Amino acid sequence: MSTRSEVDDVQDVQLERIEQLIRNTPMAIDLTEPTMERYKNSNGSSGARHDKRQKITAIIASAAAFFIIVISGSFVSPTMAASIKHGLASIFNLSDDLGLKSAEDNGLVTHLEAKDTHQGLTLKVPLVTYDGSRVAIGLEQEQGQEQEQQQAAFGGTDSEDGIINRISDIDLFIDGKSIQTFAPDSSNSIGILQYPGKDNNSSIMEFSDLHNQGGKAFPSNFNLGLNIKVSGIEEPFRIHIPVERNTGSFLVLQPSVSKHYKNFDFTIDKIELSPLTTTITTHLRLLGDAEFDVPTRSMGIDVFDEKGNIFNLLSGNGWNATGGTELVTEYRFNPFPSTPQKIIIKPYFMRFKQDKTSFQLDEDGYPIVDYIPELEVTLLCPPESR
């Protein structure tokens, strides 16, 4: 197996792999660590910028049946300053998510005036985008004069007053039904992710259906209800917004390509390309009497185009039944700028320390991974799709 630190073109691109790979129980929303770091990375050919990364160690929980991964890179267009629109739209434009930026730039975002107010605090949903699977929502808080005066007396707004830290719970409803009614079952729930927006007063919330894991696909158009609880405010904020699938191009490839490695088979089931997201669904099947261990369950993939550009992982979810022999994982990457000639998928193992509870890091604090050449797959995109 080749070591990532030996590959010069890749070493400085992918940042922190996994904020929390495996959890003991399925979860609909993680609000214990609502400000998961959206680490930035660089890709010279993509005009990206690079910030000094903090060293991280991910602790792995045992006996897990479900995990959510949240990782992001920063692909920033050289023309970003010229394209940023005034006001609320910049929540997506200033995001480090290339898909959201592209959606805003290409008119694939619905702008709204939805809001609710309690005790001098107003929560607004100014914009939303949806590609048929992934829903991303901009959220802002606007404080009344009394709250602003109180904050000024204590030195102004800080991160603890930010919208992410103030939200204590979120429930979402599609046409009046909980989004969990679209999940495969109670052991594989739909996760709600929230990460920083353009400042402390804004955030981006997103969620995706699990149609590739046995769940129901979201409708093309629906009414989304948000019930949001904020610390210190008794009554929940209730906001309803219309959500429509954007009209951008959408390409689905079903290669069903399988590779074998040691005691398991690895299959690329489906690749879905949209202006918002590149979604790749994989299927890992153990053979014989093999059992899942932490390294196998936390196996990941890197995605490249024919020019060697790497595309950053945004989020993903995987699930296997307790004691089961199959793991289905859905990875969501930044979108391709245009349909590539080739899509190269390179699976890898995280390199763990001896105790199997934390990653080995290189001298710069990067988690070390080992590519698995036996599982590498190169897919040709149909000429008519380009």
PLY file of the C-alpha trace (Angstrom):
ply
format ascii 1.0
element vertex 386
property float x
property float y
property float z
element edge 385
property int vertex1
property int vertex2
end_header
0.00 0.00 0.00
1.27 3.49 -0.79
1.55 6.05 2.00
-0.15 9.38 1.49
2.82 11.28 2.88
4.79 9.92 -0.06
2.48 11.51 -2.61
3.61 15.12 -3.01
0.63 16.30 -5.05
-1.83 15.14 -2.42
-0.09 15.60 0.91
-1.06 19.24 1.40
-4.58 19.02 0.00
-6.85 17.01 2.28
-7.15 18.30 5.85
-8.79 16.76 8.83
-10.53 13.59 7.65
-13.05 12.92 10.28
-14.42 14.99 13.16
-16.10 12.04 14.74
-16.19 8.83 12.74
-18.24 6.47 14.79
-20.89 7.02 17.44
-22.48 4.50 19.77
-26.01 5.44 18.80
-27.68 6.88 15.72
-28.45 10.54 15.99
-30.69 13.04 14.26
-28.67 16.07 15.28
-25.41 16.67 17.09
-25.72 19.79 19.21
-23.08 18.88 21.80
-20.35 20.10 19.44
-22.28 22.43 17.10
-19.22 24.27 15.89
-17.32 21.36 14.32
-14.28 22.83 12.64
-14.62 23.36 8.90
-10.91 22.90 8.24
-9.57 24.56 5.12
-7.23 23.07 2.57
-5.40 24.02 -0.54
-5.43 22.91 -4.15
-3.19 24.99 -6.38
-5.02 24.11 -9.57
-8.34 25.13 -8.01
-7.29 28.59 -6.83
-7.73 27.57 -3.22
-6.26 29.19 -0.15
-4.60 27.43 2.78
-4.78 28.30 6.47
-2.49 26.81 9.11
-4.25 23.74 10.42
-4.51 22.88 14.06
-3.43 19.42 15.10
-6.31 17.11 15.85
-6.92 13.72 17.37
-10.19 11.93 16.74
-11.40 9.59 19.45
-13.28 6.57 18.18
-16.26 5.14 20.06
-16.66 1.37 20.06
-19.53 -0.93 19.03
-21.02 1.67 16.72
-23.68 1.00 14.14
-23.94 4.49 12.66
-21.55 7.36 12.02
-21.60 10.84 10.57
-18.55 12.51 9.13
-18.21 16.22 8.63
-15.22 17.55 6.75
-14.79 20.50 4.47
-12.20 22.28 2.42
-12.02 25.80 1.14
-12.19 26.23 -2.62
-12.39 29.99 -3.11
-12.81 31.45 -6.57
-10.34 34.16 -7.58
-13.33 36.31 -8.48
-15.06 35.81 -5.13
-14.87 39.46 -4.08
-16.50 40.60 -7.32
-19.26 38.04 -7.18
-20.32 38.39 -3.54
-23.74 39.95 -3.37
-24.68 42.48 -0.74
-26.50 41.28 2.37
-27.93 37.91 3.24
-26.94 36.08 0.06
-23.32 36.21 1.17
-23.98 33.42 3.69
-23.47 30.96 0.84
-20.99 33.10 -1.07
-18.69 33.28 1.94
-19.06 29.60 2.73
-16.08 27.29 2.27
-18.45 24.93 0.46
-17.87 25.19 -3.29
-21.31 23.75 -4.06
-23.13 26.47 -2.12
-21.02 29.17 -3.72
-21.71 27.71 -7.17
-25.43 27.49 -6.44
-25.52 31.16 -5.48
-23.46 32.26 -8.48
-25.62 30.27 -10.91
-29.03 31.33 -9.66
-29.87 27.99 -8.02
-30.80 29.53 -4.67
-34.26 30.58 -3.48
-34.22 33.87 -1.54
-36.74 34.21 1.27
-38.05 36.54 3.96
-39.11 33.86 6.45
-38.64 34.70 10.14
-39.98 34.41 13.68
-39.39 36.59 16.75
-39.44 35.90 20.49
-38.18 38.01 23.39
-36.44 40.49 21.12
-34.58 37.86 19.09
-35.47 37.27 15.44
-34.40 34.16 13.54
-34.46 34.46 9.74
-34.13 32.00 6.87
-32.95 34.19 3.97
-32.05 31.49 1.45
-32.24 27.78 0.65
-30.98 25.47 -2.08
-31.84 21.84 -2.85
-30.46 19.48 -5.49
-32.93 16.63 -4.99
-31.09 15.03 -2.07
-29.13 17.65 -0.13
-30.89 20.66 1.41
-28.83 23.66 2.58
-30.40 26.53 4.51
-28.97 29.90 5.53
-29.93 30.98 9.04
-29.43 34.38 10.69
-30.21 35.95 14.03
-31.15 39.60 14.54
-31.18 40.91 18.07
-33.41 43.61 19.45
-32.10 46.87 20.85
-32.35 45.70 24.46
-30.24 42.60 23.81
-27.67 44.62 21.85
-27.38 47.12 24.70
-26.87 44.30 27.20
-24.14 42.78 25.04
-22.44 46.15 24.55
-22.34 46.63 28.33
-20.44 43.35 28.63
-18.00 43.97 25.81
-20.05 43.16 22.71
-20.92 39.96 20.87
-18.60 36.97 21.24
-18.75 33.40 19.97
-20.92 32.30 22.90
-23.63 34.70 21.72
-23.41 33.33 18.18
-26.38 31.62 16.63
-24.82 28.15 16.65
-24.08 28.15 20.37
-27.51 29.55 21.23
-29.48 26.84 19.42
-30.26 23.94 21.75
-32.49 21.78 19.55
-33.86 21.57 16.01
-36.78 19.60 14.62
-37.52 19.56 10.88
-40.75 18.63 9.11
-41.42 17.94 5.43
-45.04 18.68 4.53
-45.92 18.32 8.19
-44.09 15.01 8.76
-40.86 14.60 10.69
-37.85 14.17 8.39
-37.16 10.94 10.26
-40.18 9.39 8.50
-37.95 9.45 5.39
-35.16 7.49 7.14
-34.75 3.73 6.53
-35.51 2.86 10.17
-34.91 4.04 13.72
-31.31 2.77 13.73
-30.29 4.94 10.76
-31.59 8.46 11.24
-31.20 11.56 9.08
-28.56 13.84 10.57
-28.84 17.62 10.70
-25.53 19.43 10.33
-24.91 23.03 11.32
-21.73 25.02 10.76
-20.64 28.68 10.79
-21.88 31.18 8.23
-20.37 34.57 7.40
-20.17 35.69 11.07
-21.37 34.78 14.57
-24.90 35.86 13.68
-25.30 33.40 10.80
-24.97 29.69 10.16
-25.63 27.10 7.49
-27.82 24.12 8.24
-28.01 21.12 5.95
-29.41 17.62 5.74
-29.73 14.93 3.08
-32.07 12.05 2.45
-30.91 8.45 2.74
-32.46 7.14 -0.47
-29.28 5.20 -1.25
-29.51 3.39 2.08
-33.11 2.26 1.91
-34.78 5.50 2.94
-37.38 7.48 1.01
-36.28 10.22 -1.38
-37.39 13.74 -0.54
-40.11 15.18 -2.83
-39.12 17.53 -5.64
-41.04 20.33 -3.91
-42.13 20.54 -0.30
-42.89 22.81 2.62
-40.15 22.65 5.24
-41.06 23.42 8.83
-38.32 24.36 11.29
-38.89 24.22 15.05
-35.82 25.75 16.68
-35.21 26.02 20.41
-32.86 28.73 21.65
-31.28 28.72 25.08
-32.94 31.21 27.42
-36.09 31.55 25.31
-38.99 29.37 26.36
-41.08 29.35 23.19
-39.57 27.65 20.12
-39.09 29.55 16.88
-41.34 28.19 14.12
-40.50 28.99 10.51
-41.98 27.53 7.32
-40.25 27.81 3.95
-40.96 26.47 0.44
-38.23 24.20 -0.93
-37.91 23.43 -4.64
-35.39 21.26 -6.39
-33.08 23.50 -8.39
-32.99 23.29 -12.16
-29.28 22.61 -12.49
-27.97 19.63 -14.46
-28.03 16.27 -12.70
-26.15 13.17 -13.83
-26.43 9.69 -12.32
-23.87 6.97 -13.02
-24.38 3.42 -11.78
-21.09 1.65 -12.50
-21.56 -1.18 -9.95
-17.81 -1.80 -10.13
-16.52 -4.24 -7.49
-12.99 -4.88 -6.23
-11.70 -7.48 -3.79
-9.23 -6.92 -0.95
-8.30 -9.49 1.70
-11.54 -10.40 3.49
-14.04 -8.05 1.83
-15.49 -6.86 -1.47
-15.80 -3.14 -2.19
-18.35 -1.81 -4.70
-18.97 1.64 -6.19
-22.76 1.52 -6.43
-23.68 4.98 -7.66
-22.27 8.42 -8.49
-24.59 11.43 -8.58
-23.30 14.72 -9.98
-25.18 17.97 -9.37
-24.12 21.65 -9.24
-24.39 21.42 -5.44
-22.83 18.05 -4.60
-20.97 15.02 -5.90
-22.48 12.04 -4.09
-20.79 8.63 -4.16
-22.39 5.55 -2.64
-20.20 2.57 -1.76
-20.94 -0.91 -0.47
-18.47 -2.93 1.61
-19.30 -6.61 2.11
-17.34 -8.86 4.48
-16.57 -12.39 3.36
-16.63 -15.63 5.32
-16.66 -15.18 9.09
-14.87 -11.80 9.01
-16.06 -9.09 11.40
-15.89 -5.32 11.18
-13.13 -3.62 13.12
-12.60 0.11 13.59
-10.09 0.57 10.72
-12.34 -1.25 8.23
-15.47 0.59 9.31
-13.67 3.93 9.06
-12.26 3.29 5.57
-12.64 6.34 3.33
-12.17 7.43 -0.27
-10.46 10.28 -2.09
-11.90 11.48 -5.41
-9.90 12.95 -8.32
-10.57 14.05 -11.88
-8.38 13.18 -14.88
-6.17 16.21 -14.18
-5.32 15.04 -10.68
-7.51 17.60 -8.89
-8.78 16.28 -5.57
-12.34 17.08 -4.48
-12.95 17.70 -0.82
-15.29 15.68 1.30
-18.14 17.79 2.71
-20.06 15.23 4.74
-21.26 11.68 4.65
-22.97 8.92 6.54
-22.52 5.19 6.76
-24.53 2.45 8.36
-24.29 -1.23 9.13
-26.52 -3.33 11.31
-25.07 -4.43 14.65
-23.26 -7.68 13.96
-23.91 -7.27 10.23
-21.49 -7.97 7.40
-22.33 -5.07 5.06
-21.58 -1.36 5.28
-23.24 1.16 2.97
-21.65 4.61 2.94
-22.72 7.78 1.18
-20.01 10.41 0.67
-20.78 14.00 -0.36
-17.98 15.91 -2.05
-17.61 19.34 -3.57
-19.09 19.36 -7.10
-17.07 19.03 -10.28
-16.95 22.40 -12.13
-18.07 20.48 -15.24
-18.55 16.82 -16.04
-15.07 15.27 -16.01
-13.70 12.81 -18.53
-12.70 10.48 -15.72
-13.50 10.03 -12.05
-10.75 8.32 -10.06
-11.69 6.87 -6.67
-8.89 5.90 -4.28
-9.99 4.08 -1.10
-7.76 4.37 1.94
-7.38 3.21 5.53
-6.78 5.68 8.33
-3.54 4.86 10.10
-4.31 4.35 13.80
-2.12 4.29 16.85
-1.64 0.96 18.59
-4.62 1.50 20.90
-6.91 1.91 17.83
-8.57 4.93 19.46
-6.80 7.80 17.70
-5.13 8.57 14.38
-1.45 8.78 13.67
-0.51 12.28 12.58
2.37 13.47 10.44
4.72 16.27 11.51
2.27 18.90 10.31
-0.65 17.43 12.23
-2.27 15.73 9.24
-3.89 12.34 9.80
-1.86 9.74 7.89
-3.72 7.48 5.50
-2.68 4.49 3.42
-4.16 4.15 -0.05
-5.29 0.69 -1.14
-4.19 0.27 -4.79
-6.12 -2.98 -5.14
-9.38 -1.05 -4.67
-8.65 1.96 -6.88
-11.29 2.55 -9.56
-11.18 4.76 -12.68
-14.53 5.50 -14.29
-15.08 7.06 -17.70
-17.96 9.52 -17.97
-20.08 9.11 -21.13
-19.07 11.63 -23.83
-22.68 12.76 -24.23
-22.72 13.86 -20.57
-19.79 16.25 -20.99
0 1
1 2
2 3
3 4
4 5
5 6
6 7
7 8
8 9
9 10
10 11
11 12
12 13
13 14
14 15
15 16
16 17
17 18
18 19
19 20
20 21
21 22
22 23
23 24
24 25
25 26
26 27
27 28
28 29
29 30
30 31
31 32
32 33
33 34
34 35
35 36
36 37
37 38
38 39
39 40
40 41
41 42
42 43
43 44
44 45
45 46
46 47
47 48
48 49
49 50
50 51
51 52
52 53
53 54
54 55
55 56
56 57
57 58
58 59
59 60
60 61
61 62
62 63
63 64
64 65
65 66
66 67
67 68
68 69
69 70
70 71
71 72
72 73
73 74
74 75
75 76
76 77
77 78
78 79
79 80
80 81
81 82
82 83
83 84
84 85
85 86
86 87
87 88
88 89
89 90
90 91
91 92
92 93
93 94
94 95
95 96
96 97
97 98
98 99
99 100
100 101
101 102
102 103
103 104
104 105
105 106
106 107
107 108
108 109
109 110
110 111
111 112
112 113
113 114
114 115
115 116
116 117
117 118
118 119
119 120
120 121
121 122
122 123
123 124
124 125
125 126
126 127
127 128
128 129
129 130
130 131
131 132
132 133
133 134
134 135
135 136
136 137
137 138
138 139
139 140
140 141
141 142
142 143
143 144
144 145
145 146
146 147
147 148
148 149
149 150
150 151
151 152
152 153
153 154
154 155
155 156
156 157
157 158
158 159
159 160
160 161
161 162
162 163
163 164
164 165
165 166
166 167
167 168
168 169
169 170
170 171
171 172
172 173
173 174
174 175
175 176
176 177
177 178
178 179
179 180
180 181
181 182
182 183
183 184
184 185
185 186
186 187
187 188
188 189
189 190
190 191
191 192
192 193
193 194
194 195
195 196
196 197
197 198
198 199
199 200
200 201
201 202
202 203
203 204
204 205
205 206
206 207
207 208
208 209
209 210
210 211
211 212
212 213
213 214
214 215
215 216
216 217
217 218
218 219
219 220
220 221
221 222
222 223
223 224
224 225
225 226
226 227
227 228
228 229
229 230
230 231
231 232
232 233
233 234
234 235
235 236
236 237
237 238
238 239
239 240
240 241
241 242
242 243
243 244
244 245
245 246
246 247
247 248
248 249
249 250
250 251
251 252
252 253
253 254
254 255
255 256
256 257
257 258
258 259
259 260
260 261
261 262
262 263
263 264
264 265
265 266
266 267
267 268
268 269
269 270
270 271
271 272
272 273
273 274
274 275
275 276
276 277
277 278
278 279
279 280
280 281
281 282
282 283
283 284
284 285
285 286
286 287
287 288
288 289
289 290
290 291
291 292
292 293
293 294
294 295
295 296
296 297
297 298
298 299
299 300
300 301
301 302
302 303
303 304
304 305
305 306
306 307
307 308
308 309
309 310
310 311
311 312
312 313
313 314
314 315
315 316
316 317
317 318
318 319
319 320
320 321
321 322
322 323
323 324
324 325
325 326
326 327
327 328
328 329
329 330
330 331
331 332
332 333
333 334
334 335
335 336
336 337
337 338
338 339
339 340
340 341
341 342
342 343
343 344
344 345
345 346
346 347
347 348
348 349
349 350
350 351
351 352
352 353
353 354
354 355
355 356
356 357
357 358
358 359
359 360
360 361
361 362
362 363
363 364
364 365
365 366
366 367
367 368
368 369
369 370
370 371
371 372
372 373
373 374
374 375
375 376
376 377
377 378
378 379
379 380
380 381
381 382
382 383
383 384
384 385
